[in-house]
């Protein structure tokens, strides 16, 4: 036991400089102050045949519109508040033109915000008990859905994503350093962030990166370095017992896990 404790506690990593952070394309439509998000590199994930069920990513029968996995480069699910989820689907240029033509020629109710036309779907194609708003912005389809009674609320969620250029998510040094520590390079299959809420370990948010070879880096952020030190032993036992390595870096504790290709679904879903 003493050997393990010494091994873990000696793995201090100096935090990288926030100036090293470079924003990737998929980050451009994530606004600040969200509850969480998950990015999926669809192009890379298509090489895992057991991950997706079927080739259709989104189908909107009322518009006779269907998007296949091959039409998309990446997707981001954004949790806004406690109930609103906005999905960003980056489209290949030729597909973007086709979808734009379909929406422009539709008879859907339309709202306009910052020169972006947002179209209302009375019945959501994902959850028939809800409604949805969709639009095209910066090369992506933005899809916001929720309860039918919350049509205004889910429209506001879509607007918040459109405003991401005014209030980008990666706008403070703490988030930038967290990303640099957890990203594991540029060939990521998936990346996620979630606020942790009230918990006995004083974790306030977490990041999780999955790269080719199914190496997963899981990172926890604490409000202070003193909490990192005081919570370290318990956090390692609970969250990193099966990791191959554990590190700490000022406000962070993070570790690496390795999985087999057969576990791809649970790895991407964060199970």
C-alpha positions as CSV (number, residue, x, y, z in Angstrom):
1,X,0.0,0.0,0.0
2,X,2.8,2.4,0.8
3,X,4.4,1.7,-2.6
4,X,1.2,2.5,-4.4
5,X,0.7,5.7,-2.5
6,X,4.2,6.9,-3.2
7,X,3.9,6.0,-6.9
8,X,0.7,8.0,-7.3
9,X,1.8,11.0,-5.3
10,X,5.1,11.4,-7.1
11,X,3.4,11.9,-10.5
12,X,3.1,15.7,-10.5
13,X,2.9,17.4,-13.9
14,X,3.6,21.0,-14.3
15,X,0.5,22.7,-15.9
16,X,1.0,23.8,-19.6
17,X,0.7,27.4,-20.5
18,X,-2.7,28.6,-21.6
19,X,-1.1,30.3,-24.6
20,X,-0.4,26.8,-26.0
21,X,-4.2,26.3,-26.5
22,X,-5.4,26.3,-30.0
23,X,-9.1,26.2,-30.7
24,X,-10.3,23.2,-32.9
25,X,-13.1,23.7,-35.4
26,X,-15.6,21.7,-33.3
27,X,-15.2,24.1,-30.4
28,X,-16.5,27.1,-32.4
29,X,-20.2,26.5,-31.7
30,X,-20.0,25.7,-28.0
31,X,-21.1,28.7,-25.8
32,X,-19.9,29.4,-22.3
33,X,-21.8,28.6,-19.2
34,X,-23.1,25.2,-20.5
35,X,-23.7,22.3,-18.2
36,X,-21.7,20.0,-20.5
37,X,-21.0,18.8,-24.0
38,X,-19.7,15.8,-25.9
39,X,-17.8,16.0,-29.2
40,X,-17.7,13.0,-31.5
41,X,-15.3,12.7,-34.4
42,X,-17.8,10.9,-36.7
43,X,-15.3,10.5,-39.6
44,X,-12.8,8.6,-37.4
45,X,-15.5,6.7,-35.5
46,X,-16.9,5.2,-38.7
47,X,-13.9,2.9,-38.7
48,X,-15.5,1.1,-35.7
49,X,-18.2,-1.1,-37.4
50,X,-20.0,-2.1,-34.2
51,X,-20.5,1.4,-32.9
52,X,-23.3,2.8,-34.9
53,X,-26.6,1.1,-35.5
54,X,-27.4,1.8,-39.2
55,X,-26.0,4.5,-41.4
56,X,-28.6,7.2,-40.7
57,X,-27.7,9.9,-38.3
58,X,-30.8,12.1,-38.5
59,X,-34.0,11.8,-40.5
60,X,-36.7,14.5,-40.9
61,X,-39.6,12.8,-42.7
62,X,-41.7,16.0,-43.0
63,X,-38.9,17.5,-45.1
64,X,-38.0,14.3,-46.8
65,X,-34.5,14.9,-45.5
66,X,-32.1,12.3,-44.2
67,X,-28.5,12.7,-43.1
68,X,-26.2,9.7,-43.2
69,X,-23.0,9.2,-41.2
70,X,-21.0,9.8,-44.4
71,X,-22.6,13.3,-44.8
72,X,-21.1,14.4,-41.5
73,X,-17.6,15.2,-40.1
74,X,-18.4,15.6,-36.5
75,X,-21.2,16.1,-34.0
76,X,-21.4,17.9,-30.6
77,X,-24.2,17.4,-28.1
78,X,-24.5,20.5,-25.8
79,X,-26.4,20.4,-22.5
80,X,-27.7,23.9,-21.8
81,X,-29.4,24.3,-18.5
82,X,-30.8,21.1,-17.0
83,X,-33.2,20.1,-19.8
84,X,-32.2,21.7,-23.1
85,X,-29.9,19.7,-25.4
86,X,-28.7,21.3,-28.6
87,X,-27.0,19.1,-31.2
88,X,-24.4,20.5,-33.7
89,X,-23.9,18.4,-36.8
90,X,-21.0,19.5,-39.1
91,X,-21.9,18.8,-42.7
92,X,-19.7,18.3,-45.7
93,X,-20.0,21.3,-48.1
94,X,-22.1,19.5,-50.8
95,X,-24.5,18.2,-48.2
96,X,-24.7,21.7,-46.6
97,X,-25.9,23.2,-49.9
98,X,-28.6,20.5,-50.3
99,X,-29.9,21.0,-46.7
100,X,-29.9,24.7,-47.2
101,X,-32.0,24.3,-50.4
102,X,-34.5,22.0,-48.6
103,X,-35.0,24.4,-45.7
104,X,-35.3,27.5,-47.9
105,X,-38.0,25.9,-50.0
106,X,-39.9,24.6,-47.0
107,X,-43.1,26.2,-45.6
108,X,-42.0,25.9,-42.0
109,X,-42.5,28.6,-39.5
110,X,-39.3,30.6,-39.3
111,X,-37.6,32.9,-36.8
112,X,-34.7,35.1,-37.6
113,X,-31.8,35.8,-35.3
114,X,-28.5,37.6,-36.2
115,X,-29.3,37.0,-39.9
116,X,-29.8,33.2,-39.3
117,X,-33.1,31.6,-40.3
118,X,-34.3,29.1,-37.6
119,X,-37.0,26.7,-38.7
120,X,-39.6,25.2,-36.4
121,X,-40.6,21.5,-36.5
122,X,-43.9,21.0,-34.6
123,X,-42.9,17.4,-34.2
124,X,-39.4,16.5,-33.3
125,X,-37.9,13.8,-35.6
126,X,-36.0,12.5,-32.5
127,X,-38.7,12.6,-29.9
128,X,-42.3,12.7,-31.3
129,X,-43.6,14.0,-28.0
130,X,-41.5,17.2,-28.5
131,X,-40.8,19.9,-31.0
132,X,-37.6,21.3,-32.4
133,X,-35.9,24.2,-34.1
134,X,-33.2,23.7,-36.7
135,X,-30.9,26.1,-38.6
136,X,-27.7,26.1,-40.5
137,X,-24.8,28.2,-39.1
138,X,-21.0,28.2,-39.7
139,X,-21.1,24.9,-41.7
140,X,-23.2,23.0,-39.3
141,X,-26.8,22.0,-38.7
142,X,-28.0,23.2,-35.3
143,X,-30.8,21.1,-33.9
144,X,-32.5,22.1,-30.6
145,X,-35.4,20.0,-29.3
146,X,-37.6,19.8,-26.2
147,X,-41.1,19.6,-24.9
148,X,-43.8,21.1,-27.2
149,X,-44.8,23.5,-24.4
150,X,-41.2,24.8,-24.2
151,X,-40.9,26.0,-27.9
152,X,-39.7,29.4,-26.8
153,X,-37.2,27.9,-24.4
154,X,-35.6,25.6,-27.0
155,X,-35.5,28.5,-29.5
156,X,-33.5,30.4,-26.9
157,X,-31.1,27.5,-26.6
158,X,-30.5,27.5,-30.3
159,X,-29.8,31.3,-30.2
160,X,-27.3,30.7,-27.4
161,X,-25.3,28.4,-29.7
162,X,-25.5,30.9,-32.5
163,X,-24.1,33.5,-30.0
164,X,-21.1,31.2,-29.2
165,X,-18.8,33.6,-31.1
166,X,-19.7,36.3,-28.6
167,X,-19.2,34.0,-25.5
168,X,-17.0,31.0,-26.5
169,X,-16.7,28.2,-24.1
170,X,-12.9,28.0,-24.0
171,X,-12.5,31.6,-22.8
172,X,-10.6,31.2,-19.5
173,X,-7.2,29.8,-18.6
174,X,-8.5,27.0,-16.3
175,X,-10.6,25.4,-19.1
176,X,-7.7,25.8,-21.6
177,X,-5.2,24.2,-19.3
178,X,-7.7,21.4,-18.5
179,X,-8.1,20.7,-22.2
180,X,-4.4,20.7,-22.8
181,X,-3.9,18.2,-20.0
182,X,-6.7,16.0,-21.1
183,X,-6.8,16.1,-24.8
184,X,-4.2,13.5,-25.6
185,X,-3.3,15.0,-29.0
186,X,-5.3,16.0,-32.0
187,X,-6.5,12.5,-33.1
188,X,-9.4,12.4,-30.6
189,X,-12.4,10.2,-31.2
190,X,-14.4,11.9,-28.5
191,X,-14.0,14.7,-26.0
192,X,-16.5,15.7,-23.2
193,X,-16.9,18.2,-20.4
194,X,-19.5,18.2,-17.6
195,X,-20.1,20.2,-14.5
196,X,-19.9,17.9,-11.5
197,X,-22.4,19.5,-9.2
198,X,-22.4,18.9,-5.5
199,X,-20.3,15.9,-4.5
200,X,-18.3,14.8,-1.5
201,X,-14.9,15.1,-3.3
202,X,-15.2,18.8,-4.1
203,X,-14.8,18.2,-7.9
204,X,-16.4,21.1,-9.8
205,X,-16.0,19.9,-13.4
206,X,-14.5,17.1,-15.4
207,X,-13.1,16.4,-18.9
208,X,-12.7,13.1,-20.7
209,X,-10.8,12.5,-23.9
210,X,-10.8,9.3,-26.1
211,X,-8.1,8.8,-28.7
212,X,-7.3,6.2,-31.3
213,X,-6.3,2.9,-29.7
214,X,-9.0,3.6,-27.1
215,X,-6.8,5.3,-24.6
216,X,-9.0,7.4,-22.3
217,X,-7.8,10.3,-20.2
218,X,-10.1,11.3,-17.4
219,X,-9.5,14.7,-15.7
220,X,-11.1,16.2,-12.6
221,X,-10.8,19.9,-11.7
222,X,-10.9,21.3,-8.2
223,X,-11.4,24.8,-6.9
224,X,-8.0,24.9,-5.2
225,X,-4.6,23.1,-5.2
226,X,-5.1,22.5,-1.4
227,X,-8.3,20.4,-2.2
228,X,-6.3,18.4,-4.8
229,X,-3.9,17.4,-2.0
230,X,-6.5,16.7,0.6
231,X,-8.8,14.7,-1.7
232,X,-6.1,13.0,-3.7
233,X,-6.0,9.6,-1.9
234,X,-9.8,9.1,-1.8
235,X,-10.2,10.3,-5.4
236,X,-7.5,7.9,-6.7
237,X,-9.2,5.0,-4.9
238,X,-12.6,5.8,-6.2
239,X,-12.1,7.1,-9.7
240,X,-8.7,5.8,-10.8
241,X,-8.3,2.4,-9.2
242,X,-8.2,0.7,-12.7
243,X,-6.1,3.4,-14.4
244,X,-2.6,2.6,-15.7
245,X,-1.3,5.9,-14.4
246,X,-2.5,8.9,-12.3
247,X,-1.2,12.4,-12.2
248,X,-1.9,15.7,-10.5
249,X,-1.2,19.2,-11.7
250,X,-2.1,22.2,-9.4
251,X,-6.0,22.2,-9.7
252,X,-6.3,18.8,-11.5
253,X,-6.1,15.1,-10.9
254,X,-6.2,12.9,-14.0
255,X,-5.4,9.4,-15.2
256,X,-5.2,7.2,-18.2
257,X,-7.2,4.1,-19.0
258,X,-6.9,1.6,-21.9
259,X,-9.7,-0.4,-23.5
260,X,-10.1,-3.0,-26.1
261,X,-11.9,-2.3,-29.5
262,X,-14.8,-4.4,-28.4
263,X,-15.6,-1.9,-25.7
264,X,-15.9,1.1,-28.1
265,X,-19.6,1.7,-27.4
266,X,-19.3,1.9,-23.6
267,X,-16.1,4.0,-24.0
268,X,-17.7,6.6,-26.2
269,X,-20.8,6.7,-24.1
270,X,-18.6,7.2,-21.0
271,X,-19.9,4.2,-19.2
